[in-house]
Amino acid sequence: MKRTILHIGFYALLMVAATSCFDNVPKVEDLPQDAVSFTYRIEGDYALDYYVGSEITFTNTSPTQGTAVWDFGDGKSETGNSVKHFFDEAGTYYVRLSIGELSRKQVIMISDIKPLMTINPIEGGLCEVNSTKVNFSLEVPNPQNLSLEYNWIFPEGTKRDGLLVENCTDTLPGDLTFSNVGSQTVRLQVKLGGRMLEEGRVNVQVGYNQPVPTLYYAVQGGNIMALKLIDDAPEDMKVSPFDLALTSGQHPFNLLFKDSLLFVLDCGKQFYYVDDQDGVLGDGKISVIAKDGSKLETMITNVGQAAFDDPFYGAIVGDKLYYANRNTGIIPVPLNTRNAIYSKTDFPYFVEHNTLGYYNNGWGYGCIGGCFDKIDGVWHWAKFYNGEGLYRFEDADILPTATAQGTPEQLPKAGRALGTMRVKSFVFDHKTNRYTFSIWDDGSAGVYSCTKEELEAIGTSKTKLAPYKKLHTSGLGFEPNISGSPAAVEGTSSEPVAICQMALDEKSGYVYFAFRNNHNDPTSAPSGLYRYNPDLDKIETVIEGPSIYGLVINQEPSKLF
């Protein structure tokens, strides 16, 4: 009897266990299928690409019975459960399958065919002018096996087999060398079955054959460019800039360089006065770019905060980047800072207008600042509104607390140079003891250069300033447009943008700057990149035409970047 009870208990446990297991298994249900459905695919070499001319198989997978009618959205249609179709033009098409009164529509995107050009690996990784051989790989997708015609178009100075060549019609041009420095664009025009495809382009970065410094500049509405500073290039060699393929931003008034990194100070869309009562119109930032453009990072951003706190001008001193906002003060940021959001708590001021004895004793509230730098232990800060001049001070001159009025005892001993003159940008050459600077004053606007002693002797006298004005080799001047609000070019009568920054080539002593013409003054030089040549005591054209904001020089010589 006991044995029978044990057996019954054992079987009962098995049934409970089995029931428990089945309760945990999810029920499988067939989801309802769309009444009309279909798939499509490409077979062959271009299975993942939907090109013009690619043969696409459309398959009816509908549970609904009836005649399958296809409308491909390009004006063509077909009937059948499995059909093949190709599109003659690139675009977005809505393919519809109809069975009786039921239908389903799917979108399909067709890409045009374009030559896919790549530069084959270069021995040593550097293409050097006149010597390095460059060749290309090419793929032209051809799903219909149509006829192909090629027309390679080469930049000026391209050589093949030692001979100058402008173009060729070979499938591949073979080994090429380039006689000019800079971004050299090779173009390829292809006819596929008699139809001209979109032109293919590839840039070859051609370096110089000797290490020289590199100048970086920001083009308005364009990209960051890099130019090799070559003084002894052969007469038949042209030096063009490299395009880093990275946008300049909105108003990059200053560029800085340190340890193979380029720092771009962009004050955003609004740089002159704006009524930002809520303090939310800021959109400026400082970006960090590898010297060859291969990497881009954000150092600090002011997006969504007060517009006047955007970064306008800056200088690198030691391990910090110091930047000035529009009219309040200078803020230090460690060079290794990345992805920071500006706040006064995290990034307190190094100096403010009212923490120097100059406050209400030379400059006043809202005094707008330009370029600044630390020269031989003394800070120089250009001012051009509500307190003009080149103001100088040492770290020890900064007051521990704000003052409403500077006293004679609080005035920095270095004092103000070019008093009452609207100074915007400047550099100092230690080798020649010479300042080069720009001024905006009506009747005195332009570029000037003088020694430190001469600067002191000028004082506040524009008559004494006049002999140091520098003109272009053509006799044209560099007067900014200061009319209107905003002015015809950009800015206001208080904040024109004609010359944003100057850069000294320490090796040659040339001072580079960009000038933005008002387009209406025939006595002013055209917009472009210029340099002051102290040996000639004249200003020379480097590149005429582009509208440029900030610029800076990587003093470390190199063949490329």
C-alpha positions in Angstrom: 0.0 0.0 0.0 2.8 2.4 0.8 4.5 1.5 -2.5 1.3 2.5 -4.4 1.0 5.8 -2.6 4.7 6.6 -3.3 4.2 5.9 -7.0 1.1 8.1 -7.1 3.0 10.9 -5.3 5.9 10.6 -7.7 3.7 10.8 -10.8 1.9 13.8 -9.3 5.2 15.6 -8.8 6.1 14.9 -12.5 2.8 16.3 -13.7 3.3 19.4 -11.5 6.8 19.9 -12.8 5.8 19.4 -16.4 2.9 21.8 -16.0 5.2 24.4 -14.4 7.7 24.1 -17.4 5.0 24.5 -20.0 3.6 27.6 -18.3 7.0 29.4 -18.8 7.2 28.7 -22.5 5.8 31.7 -24.5 3.0 31.0 -26.9 4.1 31.4 -30.6 1.6 33.4 -32.6 1.7 34.2 -36.3 1.5 38.0 -36.6 -0.9 39.1 -39.4 1.0 39.8 -42.6 0.2 42.8 -44.7 -2.3 42.0 -47.4 0.2 43.3 -50.0 3.9 43.1 -49.5 7.1 42.8 -51.6 10.9 42.6 -51.4 13.6 43.9 -53.7 17.3 43.2 -54.2 20.2 43.6 -56.5 22.4 40.7 -57.6 25.9 40.8 -58.9 28.9 43.1 -58.2 26.8 46.0 -56.8 24.5 44.1 -54.5 24.7 46.8 -51.8 24.5 49.8 -54.1 21.4 51.1 -55.8 22.9 52.8 -58.8 21.4 54.2 -62.0 21.2 51.1 -64.3 21.4 48.5 -61.6 19.0 45.6 -62.3 16.7 45.3 -59.3 14.5 42.2 -58.8 11.1 42.9 -57.2 9.3 39.9 -55.7 5.7 39.8 -54.6 5.4 38.2 -51.1 1.7 39.0 -50.6 -0.8 36.5 -49.1 -3.4 38.1 -51.3 -4.1 36.3 -54.5 -4.4 38.1 -57.8 -2.5 39.8 -60.6 0.6 41.7 -59.3 0.8 45.1 -61.0 4.0 47.2 -60.4 4.3 51.0 -60.7 8.0 52.0 -60.4 7.4 55.7 -59.9 9.4 56.6 -63.0 6.5 56.4 -65.4 7.0 52.7 -66.1 5.0 49.7 -65.0 5.0 45.9 -65.3 3.0 42.8 -64.3 4.1 39.6 -62.6 5.0 38.1 -59.3 8.8 38.5 -59.9 9.9 41.3 -62.2 13.2 43.1 -63.0 13.6 46.8 -63.4 16.3 49.5 -63.5 16.1 53.3 -63.2 17.5 55.6 -65.8 18.0 58.6 -63.5 19.1 59.2 -59.9 16.4 60.1 -57.4 13.9 59.0 -54.8 11.2 56.7 -56.2 8.0 55.4 -54.7 7.4 51.8 -56.0 3.8 50.6 -55.6 2.5 47.0 -55.9 -1.2 46.7 -56.5 -3.3 43.5 -56.3 -6.9 44.2 -57.1 -8.0 47.1 -55.0 -5.2 46.6 -52.5 -1.7 48.1 -52.7 1.5 48.8 -50.9 4.1 51.5 -51.5 7.8 51.5 -50.6 10.5 54.2 -51.1 13.7 53.4 -52.9 16.7 55.7 -53.4 18.8 55.5 -56.6 22.3 57.0 -56.7 24.0 58.3 -59.7 27.2 56.7 -60.8 30.4 58.7 -60.0 34.0 57.9 -60.5 35.6 56.7 -57.3 39.2 58.0 -57.3 41.8 57.3 -54.6 45.4 58.1 -54.2 47.6 55.0 -53.9 49.9 54.9 -50.8 52.8 57.3 -51.2 56.3 56.0 -50.2 57.3 57.9 -47.1 53.8 59.3 -46.8 54.7 62.7 -48.2 54.3 64.0 -51.8 57.2 66.3 -52.4 57.1 68.9 -55.2 58.9 67.9 -58.5 60.0 64.5 -57.2 57.4 62.2 -55.7 55.5 60.0 -58.1 51.8 59.8 -57.5 49.3 57.3 -59.0 45.7 56.5 -58.6 43.2 53.7 -58.3 39.8 54.1 -60.0 36.5 52.4 -59.9 33.5 53.4 -62.1 30.4 51.3 -61.2 29.1 49.9 -64.5 26.1 47.6 -63.8 25.1 47.5 -67.4 28.6 47.1 -68.8 28.3 50.2 -71.0 31.1 51.8 -72.9 33.5 54.1 -70.9 35.3 57.2 -72.0 37.8 59.0 -69.7 39.2 62.5 -69.6 41.7 63.2 -66.9 42.3 66.9 -66.2 45.5 67.9 -64.4 46.4 71.0 -62.5 49.0 73.4 -63.9 52.5 72.0 -63.7 51.6 68.3 -63.7 54.2 66.0 -65.4 54.0 62.5 -66.8 57.2 60.8 -67.9 59.0 64.1 -67.3 56.8 66.1 -69.7 54.1 68.6 -68.8 50.6 67.2 -69.4 47.2 68.9 -69.2 45.0 65.9 -69.7 44.8 62.4 -70.9 42.2 59.9 -72.0 43.7 56.7 -70.6 41.9 54.6 -68.1 44.6 55.5 -65.6 47.2 58.2 -66.1 50.1 56.3 -64.5 52.8 58.1 -62.4 52.5 61.8 -62.1 54.7 64.5 -60.5 53.6 68.0 -59.5 55.6 71.2 -60.1 53.6 73.4 -57.7 53.1 73.4 -53.9 49.7 73.2 -52.2 46.4 71.3 -52.8 46.6 70.1 -56.4 43.2 69.0 -57.7 43.1 66.2 -60.2 39.7 66.0 -62.1 38.2 63.1 -64.0 35.4 63.3 -66.5 33.7 60.0 -67.5 31.2 59.2 -70.1 29.3 56.0 -69.4 27.4 54.8 -72.5 27.7 58.3 -73.9 26.3 59.9 -70.7 28.5 62.4 -68.9 28.7 61.4 -65.2 29.3 63.7 -62.3 32.9 64.8 -62.3 35.3 63.1 -59.9 37.9 65.1 -58.0 40.8 64.3 -55.7 43.2 66.6 -53.9 46.9 65.8 -53.8 48.7 67.6 -50.9 52.0 68.6 -52.4 54.7 69.7 -50.0 57.8 71.7 -50.5 61.3 70.2 -50.9 62.7 72.1 -47.9 61.2 72.6 -44.4 59.6 76.0 -44.0 57.0 77.6 -41.7 53.2 77.3 -42.3 50.6 80.0 -42.2 47.1 79.1 -41.3 44.1 81.4 -42.1 40.3 81.3 -41.8 38.3 82.2 -44.9 35.0 83.9 -44.5 32.2 81.4 -45.4 34.9 78.9 -46.3 37.5 76.6 -44.7 40.7 76.7 -42.7 43.6 77.0 -45.2 47.4 76.3 -44.7 50.1 78.1 -46.8 53.8 77.3 -46.9 55.9 80.4 -46.4 58.5 80.0 -49.1 60.7 82.9 -50.0 63.2 81.2 -52.3 60.8 79.1 -54.6 61.9 79.0 -58.2 60.1 81.5 -60.4 58.2 78.8 -62.3 56.9 77.3 -59.1 53.5 78.4 -57.7 52.7 78.1 -54.0 49.0 77.5 -53.4 47.3 76.9 -50.0 46.2 73.6 -48.6 42.5 73.2 -47.9 42.1 71.4 -44.5 38.5 70.7 -45.4 37.3 72.0 -42.1 35.0 75.0 -41.9 36.3 78.3 -40.6 33.1 78.9 -38.5 31.2 82.1 -38.3 33.6 84.8 -37.1 37.0 83.3 -36.3 38.7 86.6 -35.5 41.8 84.9 -34.0 43.8 81.7 -34.6 46.5 80.5 -32.2 49.1 77.7 -32.6 50.9 75.6 -30.0 52.6 72.1 -30.1 51.2 71.0 -33.5 47.6 72.2 -32.6 45.7 75.0 -34.1 43.2 76.9 -31.9 40.3 78.7 -33.6 38.5 81.4 -31.6 35.1 81.9 -33.1 32.8 84.5 -31.5 29.8 83.2 -33.4 27.2 85.0 -35.4 26.8 88.2 -33.4 30.0 90.1 -32.7 28.8 93.7 -32.4 26.1 95.0 -30.0 23.1 92.8 -29.4 20.3 93.2 -26.9 20.7 89.9 -25.1 18.7 90.6 -21.9 18.2 86.9 -21.2 21.8 86.0 -21.8 21.1 83.2 -24.2 22.3 84.4 -27.6 25.9 83.2 -27.2 27.1 80.8 -29.8 30.9 81.1 -29.8 33.5 78.5 -29.1 37.1 77.6 -29.3 38.0 74.6 -31.5 41.2 72.6 -31.6 42.5 71.2 -34.9 45.4 69.0 -35.6 47.9 70.8 -37.8 47.1 68.6 -40.8 43.3 68.9 -40.3 43.0 65.2 -39.3 41.4 65.8 -36.0 38.8 68.4 -34.7 37.8 68.9 -31.0 36.0 71.5 -29.0 38.0 73.2 -26.3 35.2 75.4 -24.7 31.8 76.5 -25.9 29.6 79.4 -24.9 26.5 78.2 -26.8 23.2 79.3 -25.2 24.8 81.8 -22.8 25.5 85.6 -22.9 26.6 86.7 -26.4 29.2 89.1 -25.0 31.0 86.2 -23.3 31.9 84.6 -26.6 35.6 84.2 -27.3 36.9 87.1 -29.5 40.7 87.4 -29.2 43.4 85.4 -27.5 47.0 84.6 -26.8 48.8 81.5 -25.6 51.1 82.0 -22.6 52.7 79.0 -21.0 50.3 76.2 -20.6 47.2 78.4 -20.8 45.1 79.9 -23.6 43.9 83.4 -22.5 40.9 84.7 -24.4 39.0 88.0 -24.2 35.3 88.3 -24.5 33.7 91.4 -26.2 34.2 94.0 -23.5 34.7 92.7 -20.0 37.9 90.8 -19.4 40.3 88.0 -20.1 39.8 84.4 -19.2 42.5 81.7 -18.9 41.8 78.1 -20.0 44.3 75.3 -19.6 45.5 74.1 -23.0 44.4 70.5 -22.4 40.8 71.5 -21.7 38.2 69.7 -24.0 34.4 69.8 -24.3 34.0 72.4 -21.5 31.0 74.7 -21.1 31.9 78.2 -20.1 30.9 79.5 -16.7 32.3 82.3 -14.6 32.6 79.8 -11.7 34.7 77.3 -13.6 36.6 79.8 -15.6 37.1 83.0 -13.6 38.6 86.1 -15.0 42.3 86.7 -15.1 41.7 90.4 -15.4 38.6 92.6 -15.8 38.3 96.2 -16.9 37.6 97.3 -13.4 40.5 95.4 -11.8 43.1 97.7 -13.4 43.9 101.3 -12.5 42.9 102.2 -16.1 39.2 101.9 -15.2 37.6 105.3 -15.6 41.1 106.6 -15.9 41.8 105.8 -19.5 39.1 103.3 -20.4 35.5 103.1 -19.3 32.6 100.7 -19.0 32.0 98.8 -22.2 35.5 99.5 -23.5 35.8 97.1 -26.5 39.1 95.1 -26.8 41.1 93.8 -29.7 44.1 91.6 -29.9 46.4 91.2 -26.9 49.6 89.4 -26.0 52.3 89.2 -23.3 55.6 90.7 -24.5 58.7 90.5 -22.2 56.5 90.1 -19.1 54.2 93.0 -20.0 50.6 92.5 -21.2 49.6 94.6 -24.2 45.9 95.0 -24.8 44.6 96.8 -27.9 41.5 99.0 -27.3 39.4 100.7 -29.9 36.2 102.0 -28.3 35.4 104.0 -25.1 39.1 104.1 -24.2 41.4 103.8 -27.2 45.1 102.8 -27.3 47.5 100.0 -26.6 47.2 99.5 -22.8 50.0 97.7 -21.0 50.2 96.1 -17.5 52.0 93.4 -15.6 50.5 90.7 -13.5 51.2 92.6 -10.3 49.2 95.6 -11.6 45.9 93.5 -11.4 43.9 94.7 -8.4 42.5 92.1 -5.9 39.1 93.7 -6.1 37.2 95.8 -8.6 37.5 99.6 -8.5 35.1 102.2 -9.6 37.9 104.6 -10.3 41.6 104.0 -10.8 43.9 106.2 -8.8 47.4 107.5 -9.9 49.0 104.9 -7.6 47.0 102.1 -9.3 48.0 103.0 -12.8 50.3 100.4 -14.4 53.9 101.7 -14.8 54.1 100.4 -18.3 51.4 102.9 -19.3 49.4 103.4 -22.4 50.9 103.7 -25.9 49.1 105.2 -28.9 46.7 107.0 -26.6 43.4 108.0 -28.1 44.1 105.9 -31.2 41.9 103.0 -32.2 44.3 100.0 -32.2 43.0 96.6 -33.3 45.9 94.2 -33.9 49.7 94.2 -33.4 52.8 92.1 -33.2 56.3 92.7 -31.8 59.5 91.5 -33.4 62.2 90.9 -30.7 65.0 90.8 -33.2 64.4 94.3 -34.6 62.6 95.8 -31.5 59.8 96.7 -33.8 56.0 96.9 -33.4 53.7 96.5 -36.4 50.0 97.5 -35.7 46.7 98.5 -37.3 44.7 101.6 -36.6 41.1 102.5 -37.5 40.9 106.3 -37.0 39.4 108.4 -39.8 42.2 110.0 -41.7 44.8 107.8 -39.9 43.5 104.3 -40.6 46.0 101.7 -41.9 49.1 99.7 -41.0 52.0 101.1 -39.1 55.4 99.9 -38.1 58.0 101.5 -35.7 60.5 100.7 -33.1 59.7 100.5 -29.4 61.4 103.8 -28.8 59.5 105.4 -31.7 56.3 104.1 -30.3 56.9 105.8 -27.0 57.8 109.1 -28.7 54.5 109.1 -30.7 52.5 109.4 -27.5 49.0 110.7 -28.4 50.1 112.7 -31.5 48.7 111.5 -34.8 51.1 113.9 -36.5 54.0 112.0 -35.0 52.3 108.7 -36.0 52.0 109.6 -39.7 55.6 108.9 -40.8 55.3 105.3 -39.8 52.3 104.5 -42.0 53.0 101.7 -44.5 51.6 101.5 -48.0 51.3 98.7 -50.6 53.9 98.5 -53.2 51.2 99.9 -55.6 50.7 102.9 -53.3 47.2 101.7 -52.1 46.3 101.9 -48.5 44.5 99.7 -46.0 41.6 101.9 -44.7 38.7 99.8 -43.4 35.0 100.6 -44.2 33.5 102.2 -41.1 30.3 103.5 -42.5 26.8 102.2 -41.7 25.4 99.8 -39.2 26.3 97.2 -40.1 29.0 98.4 -42.5 29.0 97.5 -46.2 31.5 94.7 -45.5 30.7 93.8 -41.9 30.6 95.2 -38.4 29.6 98.7 -37.3 31.3 102.1 -37.3 32.7 101.1 -33.8 33.6 97.5 -34.7 34.8 97.1 -38.3 36.5 93.9 -39.3 39.0 95.0 -41.9 42.2 93.6 -40.2 41.5 91.0 -37.4 45.0 89.7 -36.6 48.7 90.0 -37.5 51.3 87.2 -37.5 55.1 87.5 -37.4 57.3 85.1 -39.3 60.1 84.9 -36.9 62.6 83.7 -39.5 62.1 86.3 -42.2 60.7 89.2 -40.1 57.7 89.5 -42.4 54.4 90.5 -40.8 51.3 88.8 -42.3 47.8 90.1 -42.1 44.5 89.9 -44.0 42.6 92.9 -45.3 38.9 93.0 -46.1 38.1 95.9 -48.5 34.8 97.7 -48.4 34.4 97.1 -52.2 33.7 100.8 -52.8 37.0 102.6 -52.1 39.4 102.6 -55.1 42.2 104.0 -52.9 42.3 100.9 -50.7 44.0 97.7 -51.6 41.7 94.8 -52.5 40.7 92.1 -50.1 43.4 89.4 -49.6 46.4 88.2 -47.7 49.3 90.6 -47.3 52.7 91.0 -45.6 54.7 93.9 -44.5 58.3 93.5 -45.7 60.6 95.4 -43.4 63.5 95.2 -45.8 61.5 97.0 -48.5 59.5 99.0 -45.9 56.5 98.2 -48.1 53.4 95.9 -48.0 53.3 93.1 -50.5 50.5 91.0 -51.9 50.6 87.3 -51.0 47.1 86.2 -52.2 44.6 88.6 -53.7 40.9 87.9 -53.4 39.9 85.8 -50.4 38.1 87.5 -47.5 40.0 86.3 -44.4 39.6 86.7 -40.6 42.2 85.4 -38.2 45.6 83.9 -39.1 48.6 82.4 -37.3 52.0 80.9 -38.2 53.4 77.5 -37.1 57.0 78.6 -36.8 58.3 75.0 -36.8 59.7 74.4 -40.3 58.2 71.4 -42.2 57.8 70.3 -45.8 54.0 69.8 -45.5 52.3 70.6 -42.2 
